[in-house]
């Protein structure tokens, strides 16, 4: 008697499973029919999560020098680099070249560092740049669009300058990531120093999604590793430091050279 009860329960369970299987098959068939005869039914899956690591806002910085001769600015940058300080130079609105460096949490720390460097004879007059002085400052109330335009405007101010960052691996030559880092820092965003570090941050975006101020990356050396970076300025164009003995300029991503070497793009704002 007990064995018959068990057999009835097993049979009933099998009938239920069979009914569910038929319903499921009919459901799949209806999807295939709706999509067209002989066509597979595709279920759209959500896109993979993109790697996003926002860059921080720049703190207090030190600005020194006011040079009419670019080489004097280069020499100051080199002197600071010899002391382990990552500095960059830029053309001020006055037409003079100035040097800026540091990302300090407080004004007092920036002042102390500047005073120490002055006592050592590395710098003379200096100015402390407040976080509120940057375009990315919340106190300025810049919209994203305006901040992007500021990034492009800053990058454009470098065009024609023979940029020599004097980095450890590019002594006396150009350093493309130094340019992008400087442009972002001048607008209050602390971008990492090397092109590979920059590629590892931010949100990965597709080429068709590019906006002004995003960074575009290329593999200009051997292999497919990132070795070059520029700032996207819209309409397929970007500004970059192309190489030794060449001025900073604007090129097109779709050019014969760069289209073959394009790796991807990153967004930080």
FENTA-V781844 format. One record per helix or strand. SS is the DSSP state (a for helix, b for strand). FROM is the first residue (numbers start at 1). TO is the last residue. Records with the same first field share a line. If there is no record, write none. Layout:
# FENTA-V781844
SS=FROM-TO + FROM-TO
This chain:
# FENTA-V781844
a=2-34 + 70-82 + 107-119 + 131-133 + 138-140 + 144-156 + 176-185 + 195-199 + 207-209 + 256-259
b=56-57 + 60-67 + 87-91 + 97-104 + 126-129 + 189-190 + 203-205 + 215-218 + 228-234 + 237-240 + 249-252 + 262-267
